Amino acid sequence: MELIDFNDAYVSTVLAMPPDHLHDFNDETKQLIDWFCKRVGAWTFTDEQFEAIAHGLSREIAVYNAVQAAGFGAQMTTRSEDAFGIDIHITDRTTGRRINVDIKTTSAFHYRLIELLSEGRIEDADMDLAETRGYAAVYNGHGDEKIRVVLWRIDHDTLGDIQDFAFATTEQLIRELSEIFTAYGE
C-alpha cells in the first residue's frame, strides 16, 4: 500500500471515530495491520515506522480539531495538494483570509529549514526567525504552480502534549495561528 493511501485512511478513520474510542486506537490499529499482513504474506510497518507515522499524523489531526473548535474553517488536503506539502487549509471565517499549513514536529521543522537553507530558498536570518517563532512561509511548486505554504512547528514544549489526538489546552496554539494569519493570511 502506498504510504499516502495509508495516511489518508488513517486520518479519515481517526476523524470518523468518537473521541472515547481513540485512547487505544494506535495500539489496536498496529495489531490489526500486523495480523492482516501476516495473514496475506505482505510486508508490514516496523514498530518504529508506525510510531513515526502516527506521531506526525496525530499532530495534524490535533491541529485540525483544535482549529475547528476555535471557529476557524479547516480542511484536510487532497493527494495533489499534499504533493505541494500542504496538510491543512485553514480559513479565518471572520476575515475570509486563508493559509495553507504544513504541520511539522520539532525535529522535522528544524531539518526542513536546514534543507530549505541548503537549497537557497531561505536565508540564515529567515531560518533564525522561523526557529524563534515556530513558523515560516515558503513557496512550493514550479513555475506558475507555486503555492505559499506555512511550515508550522507543533512543539510539545510550547503547545503541550497531544493525548488521544487532542491538545490539553489550545490557547497558545490559537495565539500562534492568529500570528500566522497576521503575517501570511491571503
C-alpha positions in Angstrom: 0.0 0.0 0.0 1.3 3.5 -0.8 2.2 5.5 2.2 -0.1 8.4 1.1 -3.0 5.9 0.8 -2.3 4.7 4.3 -2.1 8.2 5.7 -5.4 9.2 4.1 -7.1 6.1 5.5 -5.6 6.6 8.9 -6.6 10.3 9.2 -10.1 9.6 7.8 -10.6 6.8 10.3 -9.5 8.8 13.3 -11.7 11.8 12.3 -14.7 9.4 12.0 -14.2 7.8 15.4 -15.9 9.0 18.5 -13.4 10.5 21.0 -13.9 7.8 23.6 -12.6 5.2 21.1 -9.3 7.0 20.4 -7.3 6.1 23.5 -6.2 2.7 22.2 -6.6 3.4 18.5 -2.9 3.3 17.6 -2.2 0.1 19.5 -5.2 -1.7 18.1 -4.6 -0.4 14.6 -1.0 -1.7 14.6 -2.1 -5.1 15.9 -4.7 -5.3 13.1 -2.2 -4.3 10.4 0.3 -6.9 11.7 -2.3 -9.6 11.8 -3.6 -8.8 8.3 -0.1 -8.5 6.7 0.9 -11.8 8.3 -2.2 -13.5 7.1 -1.7 -12.4 3.4 2.1 -12.6 3.5 2.6 -8.9 3.0 5.3 -6.5 4.4 4.2 -4.6 7.5 5.5 -1.5 9.2 8.1 -1.9 12.0 7.0 -0.6 15.3 9.4 2.4 14.8 7.9 3.2 11.4 4.4 3.0 12.6 5.2 5.2 15.6 6.8 7.8 13.4 3.9 7.9 11.1 1.3 8.0 13.9 3.3 10.7 15.7 3.3 13.0 12.7 -0.3 12.4 11.8 -1.5 12.8 15.4 -0.3 16.4 15.3 -2.1 17.1 12.0 -5.3 15.7 13.5 -4.9 17.6 16.8 -4.3 20.9 15.0 -7.3 20.2 12.7 -9.6 19.5 15.6 -8.3 22.5 17.7 -8.6 24.9 14.8 -12.2 23.8 14.0 -13.2 24.0 17.7 -11.9 27.6 17.8 -14.2 28.6 15.0 -11.8 28.5 12.0 -12.5 26.6 8.9 -10.2 23.7 8.4 -9.9 21.2 5.6 -7.5 18.3 5.3 -5.9 18.3 1.9 -6.3 16.1 -1.2 -3.5 14.0 -2.6 -2.5 16.6 -5.2 -2.3 19.3 -2.5 -0.3 17.0 -0.2 2.3 16.8 -3.0 2.7 20.6 -2.6 3.5 20.0 1.1 0.1 21.1 2.4 -1.6 19.3 5.2 -4.5 21.6 6.1 -6.2 24.6 4.6 -7.2 27.0 7.4 -9.7 29.8 6.9 -10.4 32.7 9.2 -14.2 32.8 8.9 -14.2 36.5 10.1 -11.9 37.9 7.6 -12.1 35.3 4.8 -8.3 35.0 4.8 -6.7 31.6 4.2 -3.4 29.9 4.8 -2.0 26.5 3.7 -0.2 24.8 6.5 2.4 22.0 6.6 2.4 20.6 10.2 5.8 19.7 11.5 7.2 18.0 14.6 10.0 19.9 16.2 12.8 17.9 14.6 11.0 17.7 11.2 10.6 21.5 11.3 14.3 22.1 12.0 15.5 19.7 9.3 13.1 21.2 6.8 14.6 24.6 7.5 18.1 23.3 7.0 17.0 21.7 3.7 15.4 25.0 2.6 18.6 26.9 3.6 20.8 24.5 1.6 18.5 24.8 -1.4 18.8 28.6 -1.2 15.1 29.0 -0.7 15.6 30.8 2.7 18.4 32.9 4.2 20.1 32.5 7.6 18.0 35.3 9.0 14.8 33.6 7.8 15.9 30.4 9.5 16.7 32.2 12.8 13.3 33.9 12.7 11.5 30.7 11.9 13.2 28.8 14.8 12.2 31.6 17.2 8.6 32.0 16.0 7.9 28.3 15.2 6.6 29.0 11.7 7.8 30.2 8.3 6.3 30.6 4.9 7.8 29.1 1.7 6.7 28.7 -1.9 6.4 25.2 -3.1 6.0 24.1 -6.7 7.4 25.2 -10.0 6.7 28.0 -12.5 3.1 29.2 -12.4 2.2 26.4 -10.0 3.8 27.9 -6.9 1.8 27.9 -3.7 2.6 29.6 -0.4 2.8 27.1 2.4 3.3 27.9 6.1 5.6 25.4 7.9 4.2 25.3 11.4 6.2 23.6 14.3 3.9 21.9 16.7 6.2 21.7 19.7 5.0 19.9 22.8 7.3 22.2 25.0 5.3 25.2 23.8 1.9 23.8 22.9 1.7 20.9 25.3 1.5 17.2 24.7 -1.1 15.6 22.4 -3.1 12.8 24.0 -5.7 10.8 22.0 -5.3 13.2 19.0 -6.0 16.3 21.1 -4.2 19.1 23.0 -5.0 19.5 26.7 -5.3 23.3 26.1 -5.3 25.2 22.8 -4.8 28.8 23.8 -1.2 29.0 22.7 -1.9 27.1 19.5 -4.7 29.6 18.6 -2.4 32.6 19.5 0.2 31.2 17.1 -2.4 30.7 14.5 -3.5 34.3 14.8 0.1 35.5 14.4 0.4 33.3 11.3 -2.7 34.8 9.8 -1.4 38.3 10.5 1.9 37.5 8.8 0.7 35.3 5.9 -3.1 35.2 5.6 -4.3 35.7 2.0 
